[in-house]
Amino acid sequence: MFYNNKNKSRKNFFICFILSIFIMGSFSYVNINKTNLFSKDKVQEAAKFSSKIEIKNKKNPNKKVSKASILAVGDIMIYNSQLNAQYNASTKSYDFKNNFKYVKKYIEKADYSIANLETTLTGNDIYKYSSYPKFNSPDELADALKYAGFDLISTANNHAYDKGDLSIKNTLYTLKKNNLDVIGTRQNYKDKKFIIKKINNINIGITSFTFGEIKNDNLYLNDSQVSNNYKNKINVFNDSNVDSAFESINSTLNKMSDADLKVVYLHWGNKYHLNENDFQQQLSQKLCNAGVDIIIGSHPHVIQPVTTIKSSDNNHETIVAYSLGNFLSNQRREDFSMYDEDGLIINIDISKNHKDNKTTITKVCCIPTWLNKYYNNQTSKYIFEIIPLDKTFDLNKASYLDKNKAKKSYEHTSSQIKTSDLISISKNPFK
């Protein structure tokens, strides 16, 4: 009896053991399939996410093209009438900021803006402030240039040495103190004659030169002999020989090999002549052949043609603005020329394809300006304001604007711009 019960117990144990294995196996099977199910979902989800990333990357690939804009204007000069207008007797200081209030937005919008300073900032301790024929303007002019949005000031012109060594030294110091870049003059002989500015991943090389009289290894600017200490610190070319002039500039261009695009600012030409002379044409052609991309001219105080020229081998094109006229001065049509109240803002768009390392000029927009001067009876002073002759600017904002004169200015400046698919002029605000 005991034996039979023992066998029965063994039998029951065996059955229970088999059932346990079956149940555990079934449970494991379910778990395994659950794991596989969730893994499959995760794979599908990851695939979807990866696909989304791929689509997004296709829509927003790594940036292969960089874009930048540079802006240039003409001559900035300060005459005695302007000194009187900008002086505040109560603070015993000067303020030129109002001159730029209507053009400030254009200057600030560009990535890098350039102006030609055709005066000096020598200070008022040794030399008094003065205008033609030897210019010396208040330091507050530099404050106004920075306020207006300028980044780079060219100081290479025939008035750079008007008050001697101190003109070069103090002008450089004052401009740099206002965080403005400077080309054209240098404090140290070993300083570079150019600047290469990286703007939106595009290296833009810029230099500036002025005509000068070179006799027996002596340099003369505006009838003043430059001292031995400074004669090699001003970027000068000899305007009596175009080959010599080219060699002077080209020696600097050869050192700008890291530049994606080369700009040359030149103080040249004949005063009040509406067209470039033979020297300007010949030097422009040589610079074009040497690979210069943009030539900006100053000194004639009137607008000269804006155009493009081709290299001799027809493989290179250069934008040439022979003269951008007067941006700020007191030269009036009744005293100097019919067109010396006219100026020009030239805005140049640049594009670099990093894949083939090619940089091109994509657009050149010219905005005529006219210098408005009127008398304020309340302050008993003249007001000077640079007016942009552009459709986007409301001319009614300008006080005491002679629209007839401004219209004639726009029409004349427009006639000097050789428009093309590349070069355009702002829409006529008088239509």
C-alpha positions as CSV (number, residue, x, y, z in Angstrom):
1,M,0.0,0.0,0.0
2,F,2.8,2.3,0.9
3,Y,4.5,1.3,-2.3
4,N,1.5,2.2,-4.5
5,N,1.1,5.6,-2.8
6,K,4.7,6.3,-3.4
7,N,4.3,5.5,-7.1
8,K,1.3,7.7,-7.2
9,S,3.1,10.5,-5.7
10,R,5.9,10.2,-8.2
11,K,3.4,10.2,-11.0
12,N,1.8,13.3,-9.8
13,F,5.1,15.0,-9.3
14,F,6.1,14.1,-12.9
15,I,2.8,15.5,-14.3
16,C,3.3,18.7,-12.3
17,F,6.9,19.1,-13.5
18,I,5.8,18.7,-17.2
19,L,3.0,21.2,-16.7
20,S,5.4,23.7,-15.1
21,I,7.9,23.4,-18.0
22,F,5.0,23.9,-20.5
23,I,3.7,27.0,-18.7
24,M,7.2,28.5,-18.3
25,G,7.9,27.9,-21.9
26,S,4.6,29.5,-23.0
27,F,5.3,32.5,-20.8
28,S,8.9,32.8,-22.2
29,Y,7.5,32.6,-25.8
30,V,5.1,35.4,-25.1
31,N,7.9,37.6,-23.6
32,I,10.2,36.8,-26.5
33,N,7.6,37.9,-29.0
34,K,6.8,41.0,-27.0
35,T,10.4,41.9,-27.0
36,N,10.6,41.3,-30.7
37,L,7.5,43.4,-31.3
38,F,8.8,46.3,-29.3
39,S,12.2,46.1,-31.1
40,K,10.5,46.1,-34.4
41,D,8.5,49.3,-33.5
42,K,11.7,50.9,-32.3
43,V,13.5,50.1,-35.5
44,Q,10.6,51.5,-37.5
45,E,10.5,54.6,-35.3
46,A,14.2,55.1,-35.7
47,A,13.9,54.7,-39.5
48,K,11.3,57.3,-39.6
49,F,13.3,59.7,-37.5
50,S,16.4,59.1,-39.6
51,S,14.3,59.7,-42.7
52,K,13.1,63.0,-41.3
53,I,16.7,64.1,-40.5
54,E,17.7,63.2,-44.0
55,I,14.9,65.2,-45.5
56,K,15.7,68.1,-43.3
57,N,19.3,68.0,-44.3
58,K,18.3,68.0,-47.9
59,K,16.3,71.1,-47.3
60,N,19.0,72.8,-45.3
61,P,22.4,71.5,-46.5
62,N,25.7,72.7,-45.0
63,K,26.1,76.3,-46.2
64,K,28.3,76.3,-49.3
65,V,27.7,79.9,-50.5
66,S,28.6,83.0,-48.5
67,K,27.2,86.4,-49.2
68,A,28.4,89.9,-48.2
69,S,27.8,93.5,-49.2
70,I,30.2,96.5,-49.2
71,L,29.2,100.1,-49.6
72,A,31.2,103.1,-50.6
73,V,30.6,106.9,-50.8
74,G,32.6,109.9,-52.1
75,D,34.4,112.8,-50.5
76,I,33.8,114.0,-47.0
77,M,35.1,117.6,-46.5
78,I,34.4,120.3,-43.9
79,Y,34.4,124.0,-44.8
80,N,34.2,127.0,-42.5
81,S,30.4,127.3,-43.1
82,Q,30.0,123.7,-41.8
83,L,32.3,124.4,-38.8
84,N,30.0,127.3,-37.8
85,A,26.9,125.2,-38.4
86,Q,27.9,122.3,-36.3
87,Y,29.3,124.2,-33.4
88,N,27.4,124.3,-30.1
89,A,28.4,127.4,-28.1
90,S,26.9,126.1,-24.9
91,T,28.9,122.9,-24.8
92,K,31.9,124.4,-26.8
93,S,31.9,121.3,-29.0
94,Y,30.9,120.1,-32.4
95,D,28.4,117.6,-33.6
96,F,28.1,116.4,-37.2
97,K,25.7,113.5,-36.7
98,N,22.6,115.3,-38.1
99,N,24.4,115.5,-41.5
100,F,24.0,111.7,-41.9
101,K,20.5,111.1,-40.3
102,Y,18.8,110.3,-43.6
103,V,21.5,108.1,-45.1
104,K,22.4,106.3,-41.9
105,K,20.1,103.3,-42.6
106,Y,21.7,102.7,-45.9
107,I,25.3,102.8,-44.5
108,E,24.4,100.6,-41.6
109,K,22.6,98.0,-43.7
110,A,25.8,97.1,-45.6
111,D,28.2,94.6,-44.1
112,Y,31.1,96.9,-44.6
113,S,31.0,100.6,-45.4
114,I,33.8,102.9,-46.7
115,A,34.3,106.6,-47.0
116,N,37.0,109.0,-48.2
117,L,38.0,111.5,-45.5
118,E,39.3,114.5,-47.5
119,T,40.3,116.5,-44.4
120,T,42.5,116.0,-41.4
121,L,41.8,115.6,-37.7
122,T,44.9,117.3,-36.4
123,G,43.4,118.8,-33.3
124,N,42.9,122.4,-32.2
125,D,45.9,122.8,-29.8
126,I,48.6,123.7,-32.3
127,Y,46.7,124.4,-35.5
128,K,43.2,125.9,-35.5
129,Y,40.3,124.3,-37.3
130,S,40.4,125.4,-41.0
131,S,39.1,124.6,-44.4
132,Y,40.4,125.1,-48.0
133,P,43.2,125.1,-48.9
134,K,44.6,123.4,-45.8
135,F,41.9,121.3,-44.0
136,N,41.7,120.6,-40.3
137,S,38.4,119.4,-38.8
138,P,37.2,118.6,-35.3
139,D,37.6,115.1,-33.9
140,E,33.8,115.0,-33.5
141,L,33.6,114.3,-37.2
142,A,35.1,110.8,-36.5
143,D,32.3,110.3,-33.9
144,A,29.7,111.1,-36.6
145,L,31.3,108.8,-39.1
146,K,31.1,105.9,-36.7
147,Y,27.5,106.9,-35.7
148,A,26.5,106.9,-39.4
149,G,27.7,103.3,-39.8
150,F,31.0,103.5,-41.5
151,D,33.6,100.8,-40.9
152,L,36.6,101.8,-43.0
153,I,38.0,105.3,-43.7
154,S,40.4,106.0,-46.6
155,T,42.9,108.7,-45.7
156,A,45.0,108.6,-48.9
157,N,44.3,111.9,-50.6
158,N,46.0,115.2,-51.5
159,H,44.9,116.8,-48.2
160,A,46.3,114.1,-45.9
161,Y,49.4,116.2,-45.0
162,D,47.7,119.6,-44.8
163,K,49.0,120.3,-41.3
164,G,52.2,118.3,-41.5
165,D,53.3,115.2,-39.5
166,L,50.7,115.8,-36.9
167,S,47.9,115.5,-39.5
168,I,48.9,111.9,-40.2
169,K,49.5,111.0,-36.6
170,N,46.4,112.5,-35.0
171,T,44.0,111.5,-37.8
172,L,45.0,107.9,-37.5
173,Y,44.8,108.0,-33.7
174,T,41.4,109.6,-33.6
175,L,39.8,107.3,-36.3
176,K,41.1,104.2,-34.6
177,K,40.0,105.4,-31.2
178,N,36.5,105.4,-32.7
179,N,37.0,101.8,-33.8
180,L,37.3,102.7,-37.4
181,D,39.6,100.8,-39.8
182,V,42.0,103.0,-41.7
183,I,43.8,102.5,-45.0
184,G,45.9,105.0,-47.0
185,T,48.2,106.3,-44.3
186,R,50.2,104.5,-41.7
187,Q,51.9,105.3,-38.4
188,N,54.7,102.8,-38.9
189,Y,56.5,102.2,-42.1
190,K,56.3,98.4,-41.7
191,D,52.5,98.5,-41.3
192,K,50.6,96.9,-44.2
193,K,49.3,99.2,-47.0
194,F,46.1,97.2,-47.2
195,I,43.5,95.5,-45.1
196,I,42.0,92.0,-45.6
197,K,38.6,91.9,-43.8
198,K,36.8,88.6,-43.3
199,I,33.1,89.4,-43.9
200,N,30.7,86.5,-43.7
201,N,33.5,84.0,-44.6
202,I,34.7,86.1,-47.6
203,N,38.1,87.7,-47.4
204,I,37.9,91.2,-49.0
205,G,41.2,92.9,-49.6
206,I,41.1,96.7,-49.8
207,T,43.8,99.3,-50.4
208,S,43.8,103.0,-51.2
209,F,46.2,105.3,-53.0
210,T,46.4,109.0,-53.9
211,F,48.2,110.9,-56.6
212,G,51.2,112.8,-55.5
213,E,54.1,114.7,-57.0
214,I,57.4,112.9,-56.7
215,K,60.5,114.9,-57.4
216,N,64.1,113.7,-56.7
217,D,62.8,111.2,-54.1
218,N,60.8,113.9,-52.4
219,L,57.0,113.7,-52.0
220,Y,54.7,116.7,-52.3
221,L,51.0,116.7,-51.4
222,N,48.9,119.9,-51.9
223,D,52.1,121.9,-52.4
224,S,53.6,120.7,-49.1
225,Q,56.8,118.6,-49.0
226,V,56.2,115.6,-46.9
227,S,58.8,115.0,-44.2
228,N,61.3,112.1,-44.5
229,N,59.5,110.6,-41.5
230,Y,56.2,110.3,-43.3
231,K,56.9,110.2,-47.0
232,N,56.9,106.4,-47.0
233,K,53.8,106.2,-44.7
234,I,51.3,107.5,-47.3
235,N,50.1,105.3,-50.2
236,V,51.1,107.4,-53.2
237,F,51.4,106.9,-56.9
238,N,53.0,109.2,-59.5
239,D,50.3,110.5,-61.7
240,S,52.7,111.7,-64.3
241,N,53.5,108.1,-65.4
242,V,50.8,105.5,-65.6
243,D,53.3,102.6,-65.7
244,S,54.9,103.8,-62.5
245,A,51.6,104.4,-60.9
246,F,50.5,100.8,-61.7
247,E,53.7,99.3,-60.3
248,S,53.3,101.2,-57.0
249,I,49.8,99.9,-56.6
250,N,50.5,96.4,-58.0
251,S,53.3,95.8,-55.5
252,T,50.6,96.1,-52.8
253,L,48.1,93.9,-54.7
254,N,50.7,91.1,-54.9
255,K,50.7,91.0,-51.2
256,M,47.0,90.5,-51.0
257,S,47.0,86.9,-52.2
258,D,44.7,85.8,-49.4
259,A,41.9,88.0,-50.6
260,D,38.9,86.5,-52.4
261,L,38.1,89.9,-53.9
262,K,40.3,93.0,-54.3
263,V,39.1,96.6,-54.0
264,V,41.2,99.7,-54.8
265,Y,40.2,103.1,-53.7
266,L,41.9,105.8,-55.8
267,H,42.2,109.5,-55.3
268,W,42.7,110.7,-58.9
269,G,41.3,112.6,-61.9
270,N,40.6,116.2,-62.7
271,K,38.5,118.4,-60.5
272,Y,34.9,119.1,-61.7
273,H,35.4,117.1,-64.9
274,L,32.4,114.9,-65.6
275,N,34.4,112.3,-67.4
276,E,37.4,110.3,-66.6
277,N,40.7,111.3,-68.2
278,D,43.1,109.1,-70.2
279,F,45.3,108.4,-67.2
280,Q,42.3,107.0,-65.2
281,Q,41.2,104.8,-68.2
282,Q,44.7,103.4,-68.7
283,L,45.4,102.8,-65.0
284,S,41.9,101.1,-64.6
285,Q,42.7,98.8,-67.5
286,K,46.0,97.8,-66.0
287,L,44.4,97.1,-62.7
288,C,41.7,95.1,-64.3
289,N,44.3,93.0,-66.1
290,A,45.9,92.5,-62.7
291,G,42.7,91.0,-61.3
292,V,41.3,93.9,-59.4
293,D,37.5,93.5,-58.9
294,I,36.4,96.9,-57.8
295,I,37.9,100.4,-58.4
296,I,36.4,103.3,-56.4
297,G,37.4,106.9,-57.3
298,S,37.4,110.2,-55.5
299,H,38.8,113.8,-55.9
300,P,36.9,115.2,-58.9
301,H,34.0,116.3,-56.5
302,V,31.5,115.4,-59.2
303,I,30.0,112.1,-60.4
304,Q,32.0,110.4,-63.1
305,P,30.8,107.3,-64.9
306,V,30.1,104.0,-63.1
307,T,30.7,101.1,-65.5
308,T,32.4,97.8,-66.1
309,I,35.5,97.1,-68.0
310,K,37.0,93.8,-69.4
311,S,40.6,92.6,-69.1
312,S,42.7,92.4,-72.2
313,D,42.2,88.6,-72.4
314,N,38.5,89.0,-71.8
315,N,38.6,86.7,-68.8
316,H,38.1,89.3,-66.0
317,E,35.6,92.0,-65.3
318,T,36.1,95.0,-63.1
319,I,33.5,97.5,-61.6
320,V,34.8,101.0,-62.0
321,A,33.3,104.1,-60.3
322,Y,35.6,106.8,-61.6
323,S,34.3,109.3,-59.0
324,L,31.5,109.2,-56.5
325,G,31.4,112.9,-56.1
326,N,30.9,114.9,-52.9
327,F,29.1,113.1,-50.1
328,L,29.5,115.9,-47.5
329,S,30.9,119.4,-48.2
330,N,30.0,123.0,-48.7
331,Q,30.9,123.1,-52.4
332,R,27.8,124.6,-54.0
333,R,26.8,124.9,-57.6
334,E,26.8,128.7,-57.4
335,D,30.5,128.7,-56.3
336,F,32.2,125.7,-57.9
337,S,30.3,123.5,-60.3
338,M,26.8,122.7,-61.4
339,Y,27.2,119.2,-60.1
340,D,29.3,119.3,-56.9
341,E,26.3,119.0,-54.7
342,D,25.8,115.5,-56.1
343,G,27.0,112.3,-54.5
344,L,26.6,108.6,-54.9
345,I,26.2,105.6,-52.6
346,I,27.3,102.4,-54.3
347,N,26.3,99.2,-52.7
348,I,28.0,96.0,-54.0
349,D,26.7,92.5,-53.3
350,I,29.3,89.7,-53.3
351,S,28.9,85.9,-53.3
352,K,31.5,83.2,-52.7
353,N,30.9,79.5,-53.7
354,H,33.1,77.6,-51.2
355,K,32.8,74.4,-53.3
356,D,34.8,75.9,-56.2
357,N,36.3,78.7,-54.2
358,K,35.0,81.3,-56.6
359,T,33.9,84.8,-55.6
360,T,31.7,86.9,-57.8
361,I,30.0,90.3,-57.8
362,T,26.3,89.6,-58.1
363,K,24.7,93.1,-57.9
364,V,25.7,96.8,-57.9
365,C,23.1,99.2,-56.8
366,C,23.7,103.0,-57.1
367,I,21.8,105.5,-54.9
368,P,22.2,109.1,-55.8
369,T,22.5,111.7,-53.0
370,W,22.1,115.4,-52.9
371,L,23.4,117.7,-50.2
372,N,20.6,119.9,-48.9
373,K,21.6,123.2,-47.2
374,Y,19.1,125.5,-45.7
375,Y,19.0,128.3,-43.1
376,N,17.3,127.7,-39.7
377,N,15.9,131.0,-38.4
378,Q,15.5,129.7,-34.9
379,T,19.2,128.8,-34.5
380,S,20.5,131.4,-37.0
381,K,22.6,128.6,-38.6
382,Y,22.8,126.6,-41.8
383,I,21.7,123.0,-41.7
384,F,23.5,120.4,-43.9
385,E,21.7,117.1,-44.6
386,I,22.6,114.4,-47.1
387,I,19.4,113.3,-48.9
388,P,19.1,109.9,-50.5
389,L,17.3,110.2,-53.8
390,D,15.7,106.8,-53.5
391,K,12.0,105.7,-54.0
392,T,12.1,104.1,-50.6
393,F,12.9,107.4,-48.9
394,D,10.0,109.8,-48.2
395,L,11.3,113.1,-49.5
396,N,8.7,115.0,-47.5
397,K,10.6,114.1,-44.3
398,A,13.4,116.4,-45.4
399,S,13.0,120.1,-44.3
400,Y,13.1,122.9,-46.8
401,L,14.0,120.5,-49.6
402,D,14.3,122.1,-53.1
403,K,12.8,119.2,-55.0
404,N,13.5,120.9,-58.3
405,K,17.2,120.9,-57.6
406,A,17.1,117.5,-56.1
407,K,15.3,116.1,-59.2
408,K,17.9,117.6,-61.5
409,S,20.6,116.1,-59.4
410,Y,19.0,112.7,-59.7
411,E,18.6,113.0,-63.4
412,H,22.2,114.0,-64.0
413,T,23.7,111.4,-61.7
414,S,21.5,108.7,-63.4
415,S,23.0,109.7,-66.8
416,Q,26.5,108.9,-65.4
417,I,25.6,105.3,-64.5
418,K,26.0,102.7,-67.2
419,T,23.2,100.4,-66.2
420,S,23.2,96.7,-67.1
421,D,22.1,93.3,-65.8
422,L,24.7,93.9,-63.1
423,I,24.5,97.7,-62.4
424,S,21.3,99.4,-61.4
425,I,20.2,102.7,-60.0
426,S,17.6,103.3,-57.3
427,K,14.1,104.0,-58.6
428,N,13.3,107.6,-59.4
429,P,11.6,109.2,-56.3
430,F,10.1,112.0,-58.4
431,K,7.8,109.8,-60.4
